[in-house]
């Protein structure tokens, strides 16, 4: 870049910014100096097997390595790119050309522990070690058993498909211009994936289900040709889909920042009965739910904030009878269908969640004043502990306007009585 009258090298940060702005595919760039002899034979063999199985073509096993790499666009005019290095490179090659293309696994039996009970560093082609990483995680993978009719079903703490998709995403979407390694930190009931670099441009924690941009498109395409992913951009959908179907907490990206994308997966099953409910409804209606619909169902079940972009999915769920809607004042309240609460014998929970209508709240205030002759704001807040002062005052104003109650005494220390 030009500085005054002279030229100087761009800083790594400026180069990174330019790459992000122009959406260049780093993985498709030529890795100058990398030779076929520097690739891991095991990784290349695994690549052949995966592509052969995906295409159902045994000839893949006997074509030359040069032809295989060219067909998969891992080499251009005989020159290997960074996707070839990340997927197939030997330890020596990665250490020489891209040492940050490393995956570090750590296990701690308690999150408060500083030292890990096990640590393993992987600095070799991803296609050589992707099964080994899963096996490391699965060694300590507990299983939850639950009764469903006459059958006993198992739910592993860490779903294999979710873990593999999370790992593929970390490798495929990380920013290889950042110096850090990918970290996988496993605990008894939680696993955390930390991938260097921020979300790709335009992607945020809030829109990650709707907008997925492959940072390294060449890597994503090879994963697809290998059958490791069904299509580009579907990985996050699967992670959410399987987590919700197993009634586990939603995948959490909230700790991500400008230096790394952090995915937290909790393995604890929250609600076995909800799993049974989803399965029975799906069987009865002969329908499958989209990831967005499952996401909205979990939002409603866990009583999180419903956002405007959820409404379209909610309307379909209401029409299918999976969600019930209730008018509450000027708004609408949504709960999982009463069929669910009835099936688990928790109708009272539904009534509590539904709360009281405005007219029912007015009746309670009038009954209180009729019994005790007067009432203060403090007493009304005891009746409605979940309501704010503003909401309680709103109910009182309506009753006053209807000439049913009146205020006595000072504004600050006064009280309300029935109006005769």
Secondary structure per residue as TSV (DSSP state, phi and psi in degrees):
chain	resnum	aa	ss	phi	psi
A	1	X	-	360.0	157.2
A	2	X	E	-88.7	129.5
A	3	X	E	-123.7	105.1
A	4	X	T	65.6	-122.0
A	5	X	T	-97.3	-0.4
A	6	X	E	-120.1	169.8
A	7	X	E	-109.3	143.4
A	8	X	-	-143.9	160.5
A	9	X	-	-67.7	143.2
A	10	X	-	-69.5	146.8
A	11	X	-	-73.0	154.0
A	12	X	H	-54.8	-37.0
A	13	X	H	-65.2	-40.1
A	14	X	H	-68.8	-41.1
A	15	X	H	-60.1	-42.7
A	16	X	H	-62.2	-41.8
A	17	X	H	-64.5	-42.2
A	18	X	H	-64.3	-43.7
A	19	X	H	-60.6	-43.5
A	20	X	H	-64.2	-39.5
A	21	X	H	-69.4	-35.5
A	22	X	H	-93.4	-2.5
A	23	X	T	56.0	36.1
A	24	X	-	-68.5	148.6
A	25	X	-	-92.1	102.5
A	26	X	G	-60.6	-38.0
A	27	X	G	-66.9	-19.4
A	28	X	G	-87.6	-8.9
A	29	X	S	-67.9	144.8
A	30	X	B	-67.7	132.1
A	31	X	-	-93.1	91.0
A	32	X	T	-61.0	128.1
A	33	X	T	100.7	-21.7
A	34	X	-	-70.2	128.3
A	35	X	-	-114.7	157.7
A	36	X	G	-59.2	-33.1
A	37	X	G	-64.6	-15.6
A	38	X	G	-94.3	4.7
A	39	X	B	-86.9	154.0
A	40	X	-	-76.9	123.8
A	41	X	H	-62.2	-37.3
A	42	X	H	-65.3	-41.5
A	43	X	H	-64.6	-41.6
A	44	X	H	-64.4	-40.7
A	45	X	H	-63.3	-42.3
A	46	X	H	-63.9	-37.6
A	47	X	H	-60.8	-45.6
A	48	X	H	-57.8	-47.3
A	49	X	H	-62.4	-44.3
A	50	X	H	-65.0	-45.2
A	51	X	H	-68.9	-40.4
A	52	X	H	-60.8	-43.8
A	53	X	H	-67.2	-41.1
A	54	X	H	-63.0	-43.7
A	55	X	H	-90.1	-6.1
A	56	X	T	54.1	47.9
A	57	X	-	-134.6	106.5
A	58	X	G	-72.0	-17.0
A	59	X	G	-65.0	-21.9
A	60	X	G	-58.3	-28.2
A	61	X	G	-74.7	-14.0
A	62	X	T	-121.0	-7.6
A	63	X	S	-69.5	159.9
A	64	X	-	-66.3	154.6
A	65	X	H	-64.3	-33.9
A	66	X	H	-61.9	-43.2
A	67	X	H	-67.0	-41.2
A	68	X	H	-59.7	-47.6
A	69	X	H	-66.1	-38.7
A	70	X	H	-67.3	-42.4
A	71	X	H	-61.7	-34.4
A	72	X	T	-91.2	4.4
A	73	X	T	59.2	33.6
A	74	X	S	-90.8	-8.7
A	75	X	E	-138.1	142.0
A	76	X	E	-124.9	118.3
A	77	X	T	54.3	38.6
A	78	X	T	81.8	-1.1
A	79	X	E	-105.1	131.0
A	80	X	E	-80.7	146.3
A	81	X	B	-105.2	-179.8
A	82	X	H	-69.2	-26.2
A	83	X	H	-61.9	-40.9
A	84	X	H	-62.7	-40.4
A	85	X	H	-64.2	-48.2
A	86	X	H	-64.0	-39.4
A	87	X	H	-84.6	-33.2
A	88	X	H	-125.8	-7.1
A	89	X	B	-63.4	146.9
A	90	X	-	-75.6	169.9
A	91	X	H	-58.6	-42.6
A	92	X	H	-64.3	-41.6
A	93	X	H	-66.9	-45.5
A	94	X	H	-65.9	-40.1
A	95	X	H	-62.1	-30.5
A	96	X	H	-82.8	-44.4
A	97	X	H	-102.1	-28.3
A	98	X	-	-155.3	67.8
A	99	X	T	-61.7	-21.5
A	100	X	T	-77.4	-7.0
A	101	X	-	-78.6	63.5
A	102	X	-	-129.5	145.6
A	103	X	E	-119.4	128.2
A	104	X	E	-116.3	123.5
A	105	X	E	-104.2	135.1
A	106	X	E	-135.6	140.5
A	107	X	E	-121.2	132.1
A	108	X	-	-129.1	135.9
A	109	X	S	-83.1	-2.8
A	110	X	S	-153.0	136.7
A	111	X	T	-68.0	-18.0
A	112	X	T	-81.7	-11.1
A	113	X	-	-72.7	132.2
A	114	X	S	-79.9	-44.4
A	115	X	S	-83.9	140.0
A	116	X	-	-87.4	150.3
A	117	X	S	-78.4	-24.0
A	118	X	E	-148.4	139.3
A	119	X	E	-142.0	133.5
A	120	X	E	-140.4	132.8
A	121	X	E	-106.8	130.7
A	122	X	E	-114.3	112.7
A	123	X	-	-129.1	71.3
A	124	X	S	-156.2	171.2
A	125	X	-	-50.9	134.1
A	126	X	H	-58.8	-35.5
A	127	X	H	-72.1	-7.3
A	128	X	H	-87.3	-26.6
A	129	X	H	-123.5	2.8
A	130	X	H	-65.9	-32.8
A	131	X	H	-73.2	-37.1
A	132	X	H	-63.6	-37.3
A	133	X	H	-64.8	-44.4
A	134	X	H	-61.9	-41.9
A	135	X	H	-61.5	-36.9
A	136	X	H	-61.2	-42.3
A	137	X	H	-70.2	-41.3
A	138	X	H	-70.3	-22.3
A	139	X	T	-55.4	-37.6
A	140	X	T	-107.5	22.3
A	141	X	-	-85.5	102.1
A	142	X	-	-72.3	160.2
A	143	X	E	-125.3	134.2
A	144	X	E	-96.8	126.6
A	145	X	E	-100.8	138.2
A	146	X	E	-144.8	150.1
A	147	X	E	-87.7	130.6
A	148	X	E	-130.9	93.8
A	149	X	T	68.1	-125.4
A	150	X	T	-91.2	-1.3
A	151	X	E	-104.3	149.1
A	152	X	E	-107.7	124.4
A	153	X	E	-111.9	156.2
A	154	X	E	-118.7	138.2
A	155	X	E	-125.8	113.2
A	156	X	E	-68.8	150.1
A	157	X	S	-56.9	-42.2
A	158	X	S	-121.1	111.9
A	159	X	-	-69.1	128.5
A	160	X	H	-59.2	-43.6
A	161	X	H	-63.5	-40.4
A	162	X	H	-65.0	-43.7
A	163	X	H	-65.6	-44.7
A	164	X	H	-64.2	-41.9
A	165	X	H	-63.9	-39.7
A	166	X	H	-63.9	-40.2
A	167	X	H	-67.3	-44.3
A	168	X	H	-61.1	-41.8
A	169	X	H	-61.9	-42.3
A	170	X	H	-61.6	-41.7
A	171	X	H	-72.8	-40.6
A	172	X	H	-76.9	-35.2
A	173	X	H	-105.8	-0.4
A	174	X	S	-69.0	160.4
A	175	X	-	-95.0	108.7
A	176	X	T	-76.9	-3.1
A	177	X	T	-85.1	-10.7
A	178	X	S	-83.6	146.3
A	179	X	-	-79.4	-14.9
A	180	X	-	-75.4	166.4
A	181	X	-	-97.0	162.4
A	182	X	E	-78.0	131.5
A	183	X	E	-113.1	136.4
A	184	X	E	-119.7	115.5
A	185	X	E	-115.2	113.9
A	186	X	E	-104.4	138.0
A	187	X	E	-125.4	169.6
A	188	X	T	-52.5	-39.0
A	189	X	T	-125.3	16.1
A	190	X	E	-154.4	149.7
A	191	X	E	-138.8	140.6
A	192	X	E	-126.4	128.5
A	193	X	E	-107.7	125.1
A	194	X	E	-119.8	118.0
A	195	X	E	-117.6	126.8
A	196	X	E	-61.6	141.7
A	197	X	S	97.0	154.0
A	198	X	-	-77.1	178.5
A	199	X	-	-57.3	149.2
A	200	X	-	-56.8	155.8
A	201	X	T	-55.2	128.4
A	202	X	T	94.1	-12.2
A	203	X	-	-100.9	135.4
A	204	X	-	-133.7	171.9
A	205	X	T	-59.1	-35.8
A	206	X	T	-75.2	-34.4
A	207	X	T	-107.9	14.2
A	208	X	T	-62.5	-24.9
A	209	X	T	-78.5	-23.2
A	210	X	T	-101.0	-28.4
A	211	X	-	-130.6	105.7
A	212	X	-	-122.4	120.3
A	213	X	-	-117.1	115.1
A	214	X	-	-69.9	119.5
A	215	X	S	-71.2	-35.3
A	216	X	S	-120.6	83.6
A	217	X	H	-61.3	-38.4
A	218	X	H	-62.6	-41.1
A	219	X	H	-60.9	-45.2
A	220	X	H	-60.9	-40.0
A	221	X	H	-66.8	-39.0
A	222	X	H	-67.9	-40.8
A	223	X	H	-57.4	-38.9
A	224	X	H	-68.7	-42.2
A	225	X	H	-67.8	-24.3
A	226	X	H	-83.4	-11.8
A	227	X	T	82.0	10.2
A	228	X	S	-76.8	-26.9
A	229	X	S	-131.1	150.8
A	230	X	S	-76.9	-43.3
A	231	X	S	-156.0	155.3
A	232	X	T	-62.8	134.6
A	233	X	T	89.5	0.2
A	234	X	-	-92.4	-9.6
A	235	X	H	-60.7	-46.1
A	236	X	H	-63.4	-38.8
A	237	X	H	-55.7	-45.9
A	238	X	H	-64.4	-40.8
A	239	X	H	-59.9	-46.8
A	240	X	H	-67.8	-45.7
A	241	X	H	-56.7	-53.0
A	242	X	H	-67.4	-37.0
A	243	X	H	-62.8	-43.6
A	244	X	H	-69.8	-41.3
A	245	X	H	-61.6	-27.5
A	246	X	T	-97.1	11.7
A	247	X	T	52.8	45.0
A	248	X	B	-103.0	158.8
A	249	X	-	-54.8	149.9
A	250	X	-	-61.3	141.9
A	251	X	-	-52.3	137.4
A	252	X	B	-116.9	115.9
A	253	X	-	-107.1	11.4
A	254	X	T	-65.8	-19.7
A	255	X	T	-91.8	4.3
A	256	X	-	-68.3	151.2
A	257	X	-	-147.8	-160.0
A	258	X	S	-76.4	-7.0
A	259	X	S	-109.4	-18.9
A	260	X	E	-161.6	152.6
A	261	X	E	-100.8	123.1
A	262	X	E	-117.4	123.2
A	263	X	E	-113.3	123.0
A	264	X	E	-108.8	126.6
A	265	X	E	-121.7	118.8
A	266	X	E	-95.1	138.9
A	267	X	-	-97.7	-5.5
A	268	X	-	-70.3	129.4
A	269	X	B	-78.5	125.3
A	270	X	-	-88.2	-40.5
A	271	X	-	-148.5	93.9
A	272	X	H	-59.1	-40.2
A	273	X	H	-64.3	-30.7
A	274	X	H	-68.2	-37.2
A	275	X	H	-60.8	-46.8
A	276	X	H	-62.0	-39.9
A	277	X	H	-62.4	-46.6
A	278	X	H	-61.3	-42.4
A	279	X	H	-64.8	-43.7
A	280	X	H	-67.6	-40.9
A	281	X	H	-64.5	-42.7
A	282	X	H	-61.9	-40.2
A	283	X	H	-67.3	-43.6
A	284	X	H	-64.5	-44.0
A	285	X	H	-87.5	-8.9
A	286	X	T	53.7	46.7
A	287	X	-	-139.3	155.1
A	288	X	-	-109.7	148.5
A	289	X	-	-100.1	139.9
A	290	X	-	-71.2	162.5
A	291	X	H	-59.7	-39.2
A	292	X	H	-62.6	-40.2
A	293	X	H	-67.9	-41.3
A	294	X	H	-64.2	-38.9
A	295	X	H	-61.0	-45.7
A	296	X	H	-65.5	-39.1
A	297	X	H	-58.7	-42.8
A	298	X	H	-68.0	-36.8
A	299	X	H	-58.6	-44.7
A	300	X	H	-69.9	-43.6
A	301	X	H	-61.9	-41.8
A	302	X	T	-89.0	4.2
A	303	X	T	58.3	44.9
A	304	X	-	-89.2	174.4
A	305	X	-	-71.3	127.1
A	306	X	-	-85.0	129.5
A	307	X	-	-105.0	159.6
A	308	X	G	-54.0	-36.0
A	309	X	G	-76.1	-1.9
A	310	X	G	-86.7	-18.0
A	311	X	H	-62.0	-39.8
A	312	X	H	-59.0	-45.0
A	313	X	H	-66.6	-37.9
A	314	X	H	-62.9	-40.8
A	315	X	H	-59.2	-41.9
A	316	X	H	-66.4	-40.9
A	317	X	H	-65.6	-35.6
A	318	X	H	-65.4	-44.9
A	319	X	H	-63.3	-30.9
A	320	X	T	-81.2	-8.1
A	321	X	T	81.2	18.1
A	322	X	S	-92.5	-25.7
A	323	X	E	-125.0	139.3
A	324	X	E	-103.1	141.3
A	325	X	E	-114.6	143.1
A	326	X	E	-135.6	133.7
A	327	X	E	-77.0	128.5
A	328	X	E	-131.9	99.0
A	329	X	T	65.0	-126.1
A	330	X	T	-89.7	-5.2
A	331	X	E	-113.6	-175.7
A	332	X	E	-125.9	137.4
A	333	X	E	-110.6	139.7
A	334	X	E	-119.3	135.3
A	335	X	E	-134.5	154.0
A	336	X	E	-56.9	146.3
A	337	X	-	-48.4	145.1
A	338	X	H	-60.2	-22.8
A	339	X	H	-59.8	-37.9
A	340	X	H	-65.4	-50.1
A	341	X	H	-64.2	-34.8
A	342	X	H	-69.2	-39.1
A	343	X	H	-66.0	-26.6
A	344	X	T	-104.7	6.1
A	345	X	T	66.3	37.7
A	346	X	-	-127.0	45.2
A	347	X	H	-61.2	-33.4
A	348	X	H	-63.4	-35.6
A	349	X	H	-63.9	-41.6
A	350	X	H	-62.7	-41.8
A	351	X	H	-62.2	-41.6
A	352	X	H	-64.2	-43.5
A	353	X	H	-66.7	-35.4
A	354	X	H	-65.7	-36.3
A	355	X	-	74.6	-173.3
A	356	X	-	-98.8	145.6
A	357	X	-	-73.2	167.6
A	358	X	H	-59.6	-42.0
A	359	X	H	-65.1	-36.3
A	360	X	H	-68.1	-37.1
A	361	X	H	-65.2	-39.2
A	362	X	H	-62.3	-42.1
A	363	X	H	-62.2	-41.4
A	364	X	H	-62.5	-41.6
A	365	X	H	-63.3	-44.5
A	366	X	H	-63.6	-39.7
A	367	X	H	-65.2	-39.4
A	368	X	H	-62.2	-45.5
A	369	X	H	-67.8	-34.2
A	370	X	H	-67.2	-37.4
A	371	X	H	-80.0	-42.4
A	372	X	H	-105.9	4.1
A	373	X	S	72.9	-26.8
A	374	X	-	-155.5	166.7
A	375	X	B	-155.4	143.8
A	376	X	-	-108.2	168.8
A	377	X	H	-59.9	-38.9
A	378	X	H	-59.9	-39.5
A	379	X	H	-68.5	-40.5
A	380	X	H	-66.3	-34.0
A	381	X	H	-69.8	-25.1
A	382	X	H	-72.5	-33.0
A	383	X	H	-71.1	-38.6
A	384	X	T	-123.4	72.3
A	385	X	T	-63.3	-21.7
A	386	X	T	-86.5	-7.9
A	387	X	S	-93.8	145.9
A	388	X	-	-80.1	167.2
A	389	X	H	-58.7	-40.5
A	390	X	H	-60.1	-43.1
A	391	X	H	-67.2	-41.1
A	392	X	H	-64.8	-43.3
A	393	X	H	-61.0	-33.3
A	394	X	H	-62.9	-41.5
A	395	X	H	-66.4	-42.3
A	396	X	H	-63.5	-38.9
A	397	X	H	-64.2	-38.5
A	398	X	H	-65.0	-44.8
A	399	X	H	-63.9	-36.9
A	400	X	H	-66.4	-41.4
A	401	X	H	-64.5	-29.0
A	402	X	T	-84.0	4.2
A	403	X	T	60.8	33.8
A	404	X	S	-99.3	-25.8
A	405	X	E	-138.5	163.7
A	406	X	E	-145.8	158.7
A	407	X	E	-99.9	137.3
A	408	X	E	-120.0	150.3
A	409	X	S	81.0	-168.0
A	410	X	-	-71.3	162.5
A	411	X	T	-64.8	-36.4
A	412	X	T	-82.9	-40.8
A	413	X	T	-116.7	17.7
A	414	X	-	-79.3	-170.7
A	415	X	E	-150.1	167.7
A	416	X	E	-109.3	144.8
A	417	X	E	-137.4	163.5
A	418	X	E	-69.7	143.6
A	419	X	-	-95.9	124.5
A	420	X	-	-100.6	360.0
